[in-house]
């Protein structure tokens, strides 16, 4: 057997072995989101809530969890702020103007005053997650559909999203965008390491 033939045979064997060993990724499940991301944060949010919101509102669960991670450490009662998490407002949604007339605000049970600002409060974790899904689907009020347009691209357009969600002129916006990118990537890497895609 000549050298070139031997090299070709070895390469074919390596390719066959690599292909044979590669397992297809499974779509991520609610239970996997719980164990990989939410339970370590002692969060009252569940993976199934996120997947349901994705199905109802068309906003990717991974993108929603990224924003929740940046805002309240995925609903962590210690790291995310007891007031905001206690109000089931995992995305730090503000109570602006006629908030009760909005699709997301109509789910609120009222508001809470924290750090000199008015925030929406929701009666339960599932309603808080659904309110965030609604806002991300149809909001903001002055630019309907902007959030969803940013979040359905792969990867999401975090810079464009943050300019409206966080505020382009708000101090810390550049760091907020960087944090969104880091969280989004980490969610993907950790899920892939466990054999899941999302």
C-alpha positions in Angstrom: 0.0 0.0 0.0 1.4 3.3 -1.1 1.8 6.3 1.2 -1.0 8.3 -0.4 -3.3 5.4 -0.2 -2.5 4.9 3.5 -3.1 8.5 4.3 -6.4 8.4 2.4 -7.5 5.3 4.4 -6.5 6.8 7.7 -8.4 10.1 6.9 -11.5 8.1 5.9 -11.4 6.1 9.2 -11.0 9.3 11.2 -14.0 10.9 9.4 -16.1 7.7 9.8 -15.2 7.5 13.6 -16.0 11.2 14.1 -19.3 10.9 12.3 -20.3 7.7 14.1 -19.5 9.2 17.5 -21.3 12.5 16.9 -24.8 12.4 18.5 -27.5 14.6 17.2 -28.6 17.3 19.5 -32.0 17.0 21.1 -34.2 20.1 21.3 -33.9 21.5 24.9 -36.7 20.5 27.3 -38.2 22.4 30.2 -36.6 19.9 32.6 -33.2 20.6 31.1 -33.6 24.3 31.4 -34.6 23.8 35.0 -31.6 21.7 35.9 -29.0 23.5 33.8 -30.0 27.1 34.5 -32.9 27.8 36.8 -32.4 25.5 39.8 -28.9 26.7 40.4 -30.4 30.2 40.8 -33.2 29.0 43.1 -35.6 30.5 40.6 -39.3 30.1 40.7 -39.4 30.3 36.9 -39.6 27.0 35.2 -38.2 25.9 31.8 -41.7 24.9 30.8 -43.0 28.4 31.4 -40.3 29.7 29.0 -41.1 27.1 26.3 -44.8 27.8 26.6 -44.2 31.5 26.2 -42.0 30.8 23.2 -44.9 28.8 21.7 -47.5 31.5 22.5 -45.6 34.6 21.6 -43.0 33.4 19.1 -40.1 34.8 21.1 -37.2 32.3 21.6 -36.9 31.0 25.1 -33.2 31.3 25.0 -33.5 35.0 24.2 -36.0 35.5 27.0 -33.8 33.8 29.5 -30.9 35.9 28.4 -32.7 39.1 29.2 -34.0 37.6 32.5 -30.3 36.7 33.3 -29.2 40.3 32.7 -32.1 41.8 34.6 -32.7 39.5 37.6 -30.1 36.8 37.4 -32.8 34.5 36.0 -35.2 35.2 38.8 -32.6 34.6 41.5 -34.2 35.8 44.8 -30.8 36.9 46.2 -28.8 38.1 43.1 -31.8 39.4 41.2 -33.3 41.7 43.8 -35.9 40.4 46.3 -38.4 43.2 45.4 -38.4 42.6 41.6 -38.3 38.8 41.9 -41.0 38.9 44.6 -43.1 40.9 42.1 -42.5 38.2 39.5 -41.1 40.9 37.2 -38.1 39.0 35.8 -37.4 41.4 33.0 -37.6 44.7 35.1 -40.6 45.9 33.1 -41.5 49.5 34.0 -45.0 50.9 34.6 -45.2 53.7 32.1 -48.2 55.9 31.4 -51.4 53.9 30.8 -49.6 50.6 31.6 -52.8 48.8 32.5 -54.1 49.3 28.9 -51.1 47.5 27.3 -51.2 43.8 26.4 -48.6 43.0 29.0 -49.7 45.5 31.6 -53.2 44.1 31.7 -51.7 41.0 33.3 -50.3 43.0 36.2 -51.7 43.0 39.7 -50.4 46.5 40.3 -47.1 48.2 40.7 -44.2 48.4 43.1 -41.9 51.4 43.8 -38.2 50.5 43.8 -35.1 52.7 43.4 -37.2 55.8 42.7 -39.2 54.2 39.9 -42.5 52.4 39.3 -42.4 48.8 38.1 -45.1 46.3 37.2 -46.0 43.6 39.6 -47.6 40.2 38.7 -49.6 37.8 40.8 -47.6 34.6 39.9 -44.4 33.4 38.2 -46.3 32.1 35.1 -48.1 35.4 34.6 -44.9 37.3 35.0 -43.2 35.2 32.3 -46.3 35.5 30.0 -46.3 39.3 30.5 -42.7 39.4 29.4 -43.5 37.3 26.4 -46.3 39.6 25.4 -44.2 42.7 25.8 -41.4 41.1 23.7 -43.9 40.1 21.0 -45.8 43.4 20.6 -43.8 46.1 22.4 -42.8 48.7 22.9 -45.8 51.0 22.7 -44.0 53.6 20.6 -42.4 51.0 18.2 -44.7 47.9 18.1 -42.9 44.7 17.2 -39.4 46.1 17.7 -38.3 43.7 20.5 -39.5 40.6 18.6 -37.7 41.7 15.4 -34.5 41.9 17.4 -34.9 38.6 19.2 -35.9 36.2 16.5 -32.7 36.7 14.5 -29.8 34.3 15.2 -28.0 35.5 17.1 -30.3 38.2 18.4 -29.5 41.8 17.6 -28.6 42.7 21.2 -27.4 46.2 20.4 -30.6 47.2 18.6 -32.7 45.5 21.4 -30.9 47.2 24.2 -31.2 50.6 22.7 -34.9 50.5 23.3 -35.3 48.0 26.2 -32.5 49.4 28.4 -32.2 52.9 26.8 -29.4 54.0 24.4 -28.7 57.1 26.5 -28.8 55.3 29.9 -25.4 54.9 31.6 -24.2 51.4 31.3 -25.9 50.5 28.0 -22.6 49.3 26.4 -21.9 47.0 29.3 -25.5 45.8 29.2 -25.1 44.8 25.6 -21.9 43.0 26.3 -23.6 41.2 29.2 -26.5 40.0 27.0 -24.0 38.6 24.4 -22.1 36.8 27.1 -25.1 35.3 28.7 -26.6 34.2 25.4 -23.4 32.4 24.4 -23.1 30.7 27.8 -26.6 29.4 27.6 -25.8 27.9 24.2 -22.5 26.4 25.2 -23.8 24.8 28.4 -26.9 23.4 26.6 -24.8 21.9 23.8 -22.4 20.4 26.4 -25.4 18.6 27.8 -26.5 17.4 24.4 -29.3 20.0 23.7 -29.9 22.6 21.1 -32.0 25.8 21.3 
